[in-house]
Structures are given as C-alpha cells and as structure tokens.
Amino acid sequence: MNANVGQTTPSQTPDGQKWGVTAQTGQLTDVLLGHPDHFRWVPLNSISAVTFANMEQMGYRFDKQKAMRQHRQMVEVYEKAGVRVRFAEADEGLPSSVFTRDSSFMTPWGAVITSIQTPPRRRDYAVASAFYTKAGIPIWKWVTAGHFEGGDFCILKPGVALLGWSGDRSTKEGAEQVEGWLKEKGWEVLVAPIPPQFVHMDAVVVMLEKGLALVCEDALQPYALDYIKKKHGIEVIKVAYADCVKLGCNVVSLGNKRVLSMAHNVNVNRQLEEAGFKVIAVDYDMFALGGGGVHCSCHELYRQPE
C-alpha cells in the first residue's frame, strides 16, 4: 500500500469550512450534528427494542424537554472544546435524523450519502444531502447497492478501513460497494459482519487516538481482531459485552487525550480515565434509550492530522 494513500491537503468551502477526513483520530475541529426538534422514540434498532420491551417494568418514559437539554449540553461540550458545530436541518418527518453518523460519512474526497434500511430513517438522506449542498462540501458518492450506514464506516488509520454490516442495518452488498470505492483509491479494507444486537461497527470499534481503540472483542470474529491488532498494530481497551450493548463503545475522540462520553458508561469511563484520557461525560439517556449514543449523534467534517 502506498504510504501516502489517504493523505490529502485540507479542503475548504468559500466561507472557510474545512472538510475531509483521513482518520477518525486527531483533533476534531468541525462536526456535523442534527437538530433534535422532532426527536422521539420510534422502533429503530435492537437497542430501542429493549427499551420498548421493558418500559413498564423499568419506568422508561420519553421526556422531550429533557432530551433537548441533554442535546444542548452535548453541543456545549463541543463548543468549549473548540469544535465548530454545524447542523443538518430538522424535519418533522424524520424523528431520528439527529443521529447524523448514519446518513452520511466523510472521506478525503468528500461526503458519501448512505442508504439507510430502517423504515423511519430511509429518507434521512434528504437532510444530509441538503446540508452538504448548502455548505458547499462535495458529495463524493451515493450508496446504491443494498444498504450501508455511516456507523459501519471505521477508519483505523489513514488508508485503512474496517467496514461492518449486520444485515438488518447495513448489508453485505452495501459494504462491498463502499469497499470497492475505497480500494480504487488505494485503501486497504476489511468487510466484517457483526451480530445485529450491536447495530453498527461504531458500537464495537471506536478509535481513541493514533494506534489505540475501544473494542468489544465479543462482537468480532478472530480474523477481524487480527486485522485490527496484529496486522495494523492497534492496541485496544477491551469493553465488556454488557457495556457494549448499552453503547459503551459509542464515544467521541475530541483529540488531545479528550473523550466525549455518556454518564451511564461508568465502567468504560473509568477505563478511559485509567488510560490517561480526560473524559467529559454528559447525561444522554433520552437518546441512548432511543437507540443512539453521542458517537451516533455526530459525524466528523474535519480533523487535524496527528
């Protein structure tokens, strides 16, 4: 593999908006979020299914005002960290478009608009594509084969990607289409299936800094773990299955040893702190119970290379 694969000079729009991601580590400077105005709990994935199945016994209730406060707290964390926050527009017909990780993902060549399988989210591409068009950020590709969602796109390091599929969200056909595009650019790619209860790869593997990842090893086959740890030399902080299915891996690296997490991730937050990270934990249960964490709720537009 060419050592320069995945490297690109920073690109920006006429108003100075930087774009282009070669790695999912390094200082985060620009992020895409969704407005939570129309967010509510809908049948979304295996995580929200557990919430709905246990509402009476656990006393779960959706609180719109609480959700709005929690989302605003998350936005404030980004702003205090020096991250420029951009928003996709809210749409009354798209209650889950707040989870911007899935409707698109950023590459060195522009954004990819994805194809979401879940019925309440199938038209999330509308607000995602409208954002990029309005922002002047090029759309590089549109997923047209099967389904592929941004939560299954993981850059392990420049020029090396790990793509997931669970079948009821991303499909093998969709992942292989994205794989083909990346290989045409000289990238090395592994496509790996994950059990449906984990929903997306970003609930299983999230990069923290160069050469270090949070990983739920119970969710991956041995060859996928070998690809991460042995072939590419990435060290891992292991996340237990019980934490993983509650979105324990679903954290955001802000760069410079800082991590945005959720308050209920008690065990993972402790592990991160023991590894030398500053953990900024926000209350986010209104969204986590609805099927998505803080990593699901953002997508990088630009990171400074490490």
N, C-alpha and C positions, 0 to 999 in steps of 0.2 A: 504494500500500500504506500502510495506517495506520502511523504512526511508532511507535505503542505496541503493535503486533502482536507477540506472543511474550513481552511483558513480563508478569510475574506476581509477586505478593508471595510471599515464601518460605512454603512449607507444611511442616508437620512432624507427626509421629505423636505420640501421647501420651507416649512416652518421649524425645521431643526429637529424633528422627531427622529431619533436613531432607531434603526431596525436591523434585524439579522442576528441569529443565534447560532454559534458554532459549538457551544457547550452549555450544559444546564448547571454549571458552576461558575464562579467568578462573581464579582459584584453586580447585583441586579440594579439597573438604573431606570428601566422603563417596563411597565407591566400593564396588561390588559385585564380589566375586571368587568363584571356585569352589574348593572343596577338591580337591586333586589326588590324593586317596587311591586312586582307581581308574583314574587316567590310564594309558593305554598307547597305543602307536601302532596305529592302525587305518586302513584306507583311507578317507580323509576328503576330500581335495581334490587339486588338481593339484600342490600343494607336497609333500604327503606321498607322492604317487605318484612324484615324482622321488626321494625318499628310498628308497622300497621298490625302485625300479628299479636303484638304484646301491649298495645295501647291501654287496654283496660287494666291489665294486671300491673303495669309499670306506671300508670298515670301519665303517659305521654300526651301532651296537648300542644298543638302549634300555636305560637303567640307571635303575631305579625309585628307588633311593636318591639318585642324582644329581639326578633330576627333583624329588624332594621338597626337596632342599637349594636348588635353584635357585628353586623357587617361594617358599620361605621367605625367601630373600634379597630377592625382589621385594616380598614383604609388608613386610619391614623397611624398604625404601626408602619405601613409602607412610607407614608409621608415623612414621619420622624426619622426613618432610615435613609432618607434622601432619594427615594424612588419616585419617579414621575408616574402618576396613576392616570391611565386612560380608560374610558368606559365604552362598552358596547351599549347601544340603546335598549331600554326595557320595552317589551311588547306584551300586551295583555294576553296574547295567545300562547306565549312561551314562558311558562312559570319557572322553568328550570334553566333558562339561558344564563342565569347568574353563574353557573358552573362553566366558565369560559375555557377551561382546559380542554374540553371535548370537541367543541365546534370548529376549532382550527388549531394549527400548531405552526410555530415559526422555524424557519430554516435559514441558512446563509443566503438563499436565493429568493426569499420572500415567503409569504404565508401559504399554507396548504389548508383549503377548506375541506372539512371532513364530511363523512356521510354517517349520521347517527341512526342506529336501528330502533331505539326505544320510541314508541309512538308519541309521547308528549314532547320529544325533543327532535323529531325528524326535520323540522323547519328552523332549527336554531341557526342553520347556515345563513339564513336571511339577515340576522342582526350581525353575524360575524363578517360576512362579505361586505355589508354596508359600512361597517367600521373601517375596514382596510381601504375601501374605495374612497371614503370621505377623508381618511388620514393621508392618502397618497402613498400607502405602502403596497407594493406589488403583490398580487396573488400569483404564486408560482404554479400551483396545481390544484385540481379538484379531485377528490376521491370519487371514482365512478364504478369500481369493481367491488361488489359486496358492500361491506361496511368497515370503516376504520375511524376511530375516535382519538383525539389528541392525548387522552390519558394513557394510551398504549404506545406513545412515542417517547422513548427514553434515549438521550444521547449520553453514552458512558464517558466519552471523551471525544475531542474533535476527530471527525471521520469514522467514528464507531457508534453504531446504534443498536439498540435492543427493542424489538417491536413485539407487542403482545396481542393475543386475541383469546377471547373466552367463548366465542360462538354466539352468545345472546347479546353481546355488545359488538365489539369488533369481530370480524370474521377472518378466516384464513385468506380468503380471496382479497379482501381489502388490505390486509397486512402485506401480502405478497406484491400488490400493486405499488405500495409505498416503498417496499424493499427494492423493486426494480428501478424506481426513480433515483433512489439514493445510490445504488450500485452504478448507475450510469454516470454519476458524479464522482465515482471512485471510492465511495464509502464501503466499509465492511459492515455487514448487517446480519444479525441473527433474529429469526422469527421464532417465537416460542409461545406455545399455548399456556394459559393459566386457568385454574378452576374458576367457574362462574361466580363463586361466592366472593372472590376478590375484586370482581368487576373490571378493573383496569390494571395495567402494569404499574401505574403510579401509586397503587395501594400496596405494591410488593417491592419495588425498587425505586428509590429516590436518591439522586446524587446530592451529597452534602458539600463536598469540596473536591478539588482535583485528587483522584485516586481513592476516594472514600465514599461509601454509600450506605444508606439504611436498606436492609434486605430482610424479607421474611423468607427464609430458606425453605420452609414447609410448602411454599406456593410454587416452587420451581423444580423442574427436573434436574438431575445431576449434570447433564450436558450444558444447561443454561447457567448453572452455578460455576461450572468450569470455565465457561466463556467469560464470565464476569471476573472471577477471582484468579484463575490460573493463566488464561490466555492474555488477559488485559491487565493483570496485576492490581486489581482494585480491592482494597481492604473493605471489610464490611462490619457494620454494627448490626448484630442479629436482633430481629424483632420477633417476639413470640407470636404464635398463631392467634391467640386470644386477643392480643393488642392489634394485630394486623387487620382482622375482620371488623375492628372498630375504628379503622382509618388511622392506626398508629403510625404507619409509614408516610402518611399524607401530609408532609411538612414542606416548607419552602425555604430553600437556602437563599439568604439575602447577601451572602458573601462576607468575607472578613470574619469568619467564625460566628456568624449570627444566623439563627434559625427561627422562622415563624412557625409556631406550633399551636395546638389547641389545649385548653386547660385539662380536659379529660384524659389526655395522653400522659398520665402520671408516670408510668414506667418508662416510656420512651423518652420523655423529657429528662428524667433522671439519667438515663443512659447518655443522652446528648451532653448534658452538663458534665458528667464524669469524663467525657471525651474532650472537654475543653471548649464547648460551644456555649455562647450566650443564647439562652432560649427565651423568646418572647412569646408567651402563651396567652391566647385570647379565648374567652368563652365563645363557643361556636356550635353549641349543641342543637340549635334550631336548624342548622344546615346539615350537621353530621347525621342527625336522626333522619333527615330528609334525603340522605344518600350521598352527600359530598362534603369533603373537608376543605381546608384552606388551600391545599395544592390543587384540588379540583376547581377552585374558585378563581384561578388566575392563569395567565399564560405569559411567559416572558416575551417581550418585544425586543429587548436588547440587554446583554450582559457584557461587562468589560472582561476581556480575556484574562485568564490567570497567568 
